[in-house]
């Protein structure tokens, strides 16, 4: 079974909309970790929303590649998300890719530092 894990379509000509589907995306993974919100980014009051495509080895479930589909606008945040996604592990034989949005919010807000 090849599952389309998420869709990344065009919201407008300038900026892609990125959302995960189905709602139970976590059920496809054995190991997930939240991306680290780097202290440097927090000190500089950086935030942003991005969209990432994970390539997954169907046989092992290992994430073999992470591609930035939409940058957060801050390289250190993109790098943090990509490095974390490389540590994820999907259940073998279910999916060969996933598309995930990530939002790094400002520290000290009532929201999570990283929303998803």
N, C-alpha and C positions, 0 to 999 in steps of 0.2 A: 504494500500500500504506500503510495506516495502522497504525503499530506502537504498541501500548501499551508504552511505554518502561519504566514501573515501576508498581507497585501500592502504594497506600496504604490499608490496611484497618484495621479496628478490632481491636486486641489486647485491649482492655478498654473498658468504657464511658467511662473517664476519659481514656485516652491512646491515640492512633492509633499503629499500627505502620507504619513506613515502610521499604520496601526497594526496591532497584532490580532490575528484571528486564528483559530477559534478562541473563545474566552478562556478555555482551560489549557492555554499554551504550556503552563508549568508541568502538566501531566506528561508531556513529551520528553522531559529531562530528568535525569538521575541526579545531576549536580548543577546547581545554579548559584551564583554569587552576585551580590550587588557590586557595581563598579565603585571604586574608591573615589571620593571627592578630594582631589589633591589639596593639601594645605596651601600650596602656592596659589591655586585658583581661588580658594576661599579668601586668602589674604588680599587678593586683587579684586575681590567681589565679582568674579566671573560666574556666568551661568549660561545655559543654552540647551536647546533641544536638538537631538540628532536621530538619525535612522541608520541602522547597521544590518548588513546581510551576513549571516553566518553560513559557511559551507560546512556540511557535516558528513563524515565518513559513515555511510549507512551500515557497514559491517560492524564497526566498533562504537559508533556514537560520538567519536571525538570530533571536536570543532577543529577543522584544518585551516580555515581562512576566515578572516573578518574583513569585510569591505565597508567603507563609509559611503552610504548612499546619500546622506545629507549630514553635513558637518554641524556640530554644535556651534561652530563659529570660534571655538577655542581649541587649539591643537592639543593642549595638555588634557582636556576633557575627552576629546576623541581618542587619544592614546590610552587613557585610563579605561574607557569603555571597551576598546578593542582588546587590550591586554586581559581584561577580566573575562570577556566572552571566549577567549581562547582556552580558558580554564573550565568552561562548561562541558558537560557530557550529556548527550541525548541517549535515550533508550535505543539500543541497536535495532536496525531494520525497520524503523518507522519513518524517519524523515531524512532528506538530504540537504535541506537548507531551512533557515528561519530568518524572518525579517522582524527586527525589534526596534521600537522607538525608545529613546532614553532622554530624560529631562534632568539636568543638573540645576537645582534651584539654589537660591542664596541660603547660606547657613544662618540660623537664627530665625528663620521664618517658621510659621506654624506648620508648613508642609514638610514632607520628607526632603532630605537633601537631594535624593534621586527618586524621581517618580517613574512608575511604570505600571 
